[in-house]
C-alpha cells in the first residue's frame, strides 16, 4: 500500500461511510436481481424466462433486453459494492430501473399494487450515487498502485 493511499483513507469521513453503506446494500440488491435474470439463481427464471416476460410486455428484442437488464443489474451491483467504475455503470443501471418503474410498474405507485415505488426508489438512489460519487471507501482506494483517483465529478492524478 502506498503512502498516498494510507493518507487518503485516514481522511475517511462519516459521509464516506454513509455512501459505502448505501452502495453496499443497493449493490447486493442488484447482484441478487441480476443473478436471477442472468443465471436463474435465487428462484429466478434466467435469461429465457426473463426474455419471455419481456416479450409479453412488448419489449423489443426480448432476449437482448433481458441480457441488457440483467447485465446492468449484475455489473452495476459489482460496481456499487466495489466503487470501481460506479459512475460509468450507474448510467445503464439507473436507465434499467427507470424503465422498470414506468414501463413495468407504472400503473400504480404502491408496491402492494405492483407499483413503481421500489424500482423508482432504486433508480433515484443510483442516480444520486452517480452524482455524488462513491466516496473514499472503494476497492480502488486499497489497490497498491493506481494512476487516477475519482474526485467530485472529475478524474485527477492520484497523489504520489
C-alpha positions in Angstrom: 0.0 0.0 0.0 1.5 3.4 -0.9 1.7 6.3 1.5 -0.8 8.4 -0.5 -3.5 5.7 -0.2 -2.9 5.5 3.6 -3.3 9.3 3.9 -6.4 9.3 1.8 -8.1 6.5 3.9 -7.1 8.3 7.1 -9.3 11.2 5.9 -12.4 9.0 5.7 -15.5 10.9 6.9 -18.9 9.9 8.1 -20.2 10.8 4.6 -17.8 8.2 3.1 -19.1 5.6 5.5 -22.7 6.6 4.7 -22.0 6.3 0.9 -20.4 2.9 1.4 -23.4 1.6 3.4 -25.8 2.8 0.7 -23.6 1.4 -2.1 -23.3 -1.9 -0.2 -26.9 -2.7 0.3 -28.1 -1.4 -3.0 -25.2 -3.3 -4.7 -26.3 -6.6 -3.0 -29.9 -6.0 -4.2 -28.7 -5.5 -7.7 -26.4 -8.5 -7.6 -29.3 -10.6 -6.4 -31.7 -9.5 -9.1 -29.1 -9.6 -11.9 -28.2 -13.1 -10.8 -31.9 -14.1 -11.1 -32.2 -12.7 -14.6 -28.9 -13.9 -16.0 -28.3 -17.2 -14.2 -31.6 -18.3 -12.8 -30.2 -18.1 -9.2 -32.3 -17.4 -6.1 -35.5 -18.6 -7.7 -35.1 -16.5 -10.8 -36.0 -17.6 -14.3 -32.8 -16.9 -16.1 -32.4 -15.2 -19.5 -35.1 -17.3 -21.2 -37.7 -16.7 -18.5 -36.9 -13.0 -18.3 -37.0 -12.7 -22.1 -40.4 -14.4 -22.1 -41.7 -11.9 -19.6 -40.2 -9.0 -21.5 -41.7 -10.3 -24.8 -45.2 -10.5 -23.2 -44.7 -6.9 -22.0 -43.9 -5.8 -25.6 -40.2 -5.1 -25.2 -38.3 -5.2 -28.5 -35.7 -7.9 -28.8 -36.7 -9.6 -25.6 -33.6 -11.8 -25.3 -31.2 -8.9 -25.8 -33.3 -6.8 -23.4 -33.1 -9.5 -20.8 -29.4 -9.7 -21.1 -29.0 -5.9 -21.1 -31.2 -5.5 -18.0 -29.6 -8.5 -16.2 -26.1 -7.4 -17.1 -26.8 -3.8 -16.0 -28.1 -5.1 -12.6 -25.3 -7.6 -12.1 -22.4 -5.5 -13.2 -23.9 -2.4 -11.7 -24.2 -4.3 -8.4 -20.5 -5.2 -8.6 -19.6 -1.6 -9.3 -21.7 -0.3 -6.4 -20.1 -2.8 -4.0 -16.5 -2.1 -5.1 -16.9 1.6 -6.1 -14.9 0.7 -9.3 -16.4 2.3 -12.4 -19.5 3.1 -10.4 -20.4 6.3 -12.2 -20.0 4.7 -15.6 -22.1 1.6 -14.7 -24.7 3.7 -12.8 -26.0 5.1 -16.2 -27.3 1.8 -17.6 -28.4 0.7 -14.2 -30.4 3.8 -13.5 -31.9 3.6 -17.0 -32.9 0.0 -16.4 -34.7 0.9 -13.2 -36.5 3.9 -14.7 -37.7 1.7 -17.5 -38.8 -0.9 -14.9 -40.6 1.8 -12.8 -42.5 3.3 -15.6 -42.9 0.6 -18.3 -43.4 -2.4 -16.0 -44.8 -0.9 -12.8 -46.2 2.4 -14.0 -49.9 1.5 -13.4 -49.6 2.3 -9.7 -47.3 3.8 -7.1 -47.6 1.5 -4.1 -45.6 -1.8 -4.1 -48.7 -3.6 -2.7 -50.3 -2.9 -6.1 -47.3 -3.9 -8.1 -46.4 -0.2 -8.5 -43.3 1.7 -9.2 -42.3 2.6 -5.6 -39.4 0.1 -5.2 -38.0 0.4 -8.8 -38.2 4.2 -8.7 -36.5 4.3 -5.3 -33.6 2.2 -6.6 -33.4 4.4 -9.8 -33.3 7.6 -7.8 -30.7 6.2 -5.3 -28.4 5.0 -8.1 -28.8 8.4 -9.8 -27.9 10.1 -6.5 -24.8 7.9 -6.1 -23.8 8.7 -9.7 -24.0 12.4 -8.9 -22.2 12.3 -5.5 -19.6 9.6 -6.3 -18.6 6.6 -4.4 -16.7 8.3 -1.6 -13.3 7.2 -0.3 -14.2 3.6 0.8 -13.7 1.9 -2.6 -11.7 -1.1 -3.7 -9.6 1.3 -5.9 -8.5 3.1 -2.7 -7.0 -0.1 -1.4 -5.0 -1.1 -4.5 -1.3 -0.6 -4.2 -0.9 1.5 -7.3 -3.3 3.4 -9.4 -2.8 6.2 -11.9 -6.1 8.1 -11.3 -8.5 8.6 -8.5 -12.0 9.8 -8.9 -12.9 13.1 -7.4 -16.1 15.2 -7.3 -17.2 14.6 -10.9 -13.7 14.6 -12.4 -10.6 12.5 -12.8 -7.4 13.8 -11.2 -4.0 12.3 -10.9 -3.5 10.4 -7.7 -1.1 11.8 -5.2 2.3 10.1 -5.4 
